[in-house]
């Protein structure tokens, strides 16, 4: 079931037959997260572009990103080329500044290859490395990030390796 809560679509698991101690008619609420306080999902890169100036207009005008409060926070971001994650990075100060560097720097290796981004606001800077490591570990297709997750990796057991081998032989993986 999907329920609209405070402008956010949230998937709610249907737990038929399970008793979790909560009232059946209790309204779902948004979590009060400690690690990630909010997130931005698939916003266009163009919010970092300065607005097109009309004739006779002088001076420098702010990009759309400048007016977004969440972009002034620290956090972790994912750059996408269309729908494919391309790069995962972090900003210990302002997400806006780091993303603007990626969007506008002609010397950046990544500046021309992305058109959308997602970001995770991490208020406590001590957790930024952890969130970045989780995302890098979860998205093996991200090949341009030189960081390696500093998380303990669970070794693949023999039954799992055998299953993977069978799937590959059948062309299913």
N, C-alpha and C positions, 0 to 999 in steps of 0.2 A: 504494500500500500504506500502511496506517496502522499504526503500531507504538506501543505504550504504553511511555513512558520516564519514569520517576520521576513518575508521576501526571499526565503531560501527553500528550495525543494529538498526535502530530506526523505531518504528511503527508510522506511520503518519495516523491520523484520516482522513477519507474521509468525508468532510463537504459539500456534494452536496446540492445546493440550499441555502446555508448560505452565507451571506456577512459579512465577518469579517473586511473589510476595506483593506485587503492585496491584492496585485496583484496576479492574477491567476497563472502566470508563475514564481512567486518568488520561489527561491530555499530554501528549509528548512535549518535551521542552528541548531547547537547544542546549547542548552541553556547555559547561563552563570550563573550557580547556585551559590547561596550565602550560603546555608545550607550545602550541600554535594558537594564537588568539583569534585570528581571522584569516581568510584566504581570498585571493583574486584568481579567477579562472578564465583563461583564454581571452585576455584582452588584447586589442590590436597594438602592434608596435608603433603605429602612427600617432599615438597619444603623446609621444616624445618629440614629434615634429613641431616646429614653430608654426603658428597659423600663417596662412598666406596673407601677405600684406596687400592692401589696396593701394592704388595710385595715390601718391602724395602723403602716405602715412610714413612717419619717421619714427625711429626708435625700435627697440627690441621688445617683442611681445612674448608672454609666457606660453608654454605648451599646456595642453590639457592636464598633463600629469602633475604640474605644479599645484593645481587646485585639489588634488586628491590626498586627503589626510593620511590614509593608510600608506601611501607611497613614501611618506616621511619617516617611516618606522624601519627598524632593522628586520632582516628576514632572509629567506631562501627563495630563489626563483628558478623557474624552468623556462628555457627558450624553446620555441617550437618552430619547425618549418612545416607549415600547414598543420596537420594533426600529429606530427611525429616529434617526440621530444628530441631536442638537438643538443642542449647544454644545460647543466645544472650549476648554479653558482650561489654565492652568498653576499650579503651586504651587512656589515657590522654596524653601519650608521644609517644611511637612508637608501632604501630600495630604489627610489627615484633616481638618485645620482648614479648608482651603479648601472641601472638599466639604460639610462640616457647615454652613458659611455658606450655601451654595447650598440645602441641604436644610431649614434651620430659619429662615432670615431671612424675615420677612414683607415686608420692604422690597425684597428682591431681585426683579429682573425675571424671573428664571428659576426661582424657588423652586417654583412650582406646576406647572411644565410637564414635569418629568422623573421617571422612576421607576426607571431603571437607570443604571449608570455602568460605564465601563471606565477603567483607569488604567495608565500606563506609568511604571515607576520609573526615574528618570534620576539616578543617583548624582552625576554631575558636573554641577553647576548651569550650567556654561558651555554645555551642549548642550540645555538645556530649550527655548530659543527655536527651535532648529533642529528638534527633534522636533515642537513645536507647529506650526511652519510646514509641515512635511511632512504632518501630519494635516489641516490646514486646506486645503492644496492638493489632497489626495486625496479630500476629502469636500465637493464643491461644494454639497451640500444643506444644509450648516450655514450658516444665514443670520443667526444672532443674534450672532456673534462679530465685533467691530469690528476685530480684528487682521487684517492682510493678510500673506500669506506673503512673507517677504523672501528669496525664492529666485528665481534667473533663470528666466523662463518661456520655454519653447521656442515660437517662433511656429508657427502652423499653416501647413503648406505648401499650395500650390494643389491638388495631388491629394487631400490629406486634406480640405480645405474642399469640394472638388467632391463627394467621396464623402458627406460629411455632408449637403450640400444634397440629393443624390439620396435619401438615406435619409429626410430630413424630408419631401420631396415625396411619398414612398410611405407616409408615416405610420408609419415604422418607428423613428423617433427623436423 
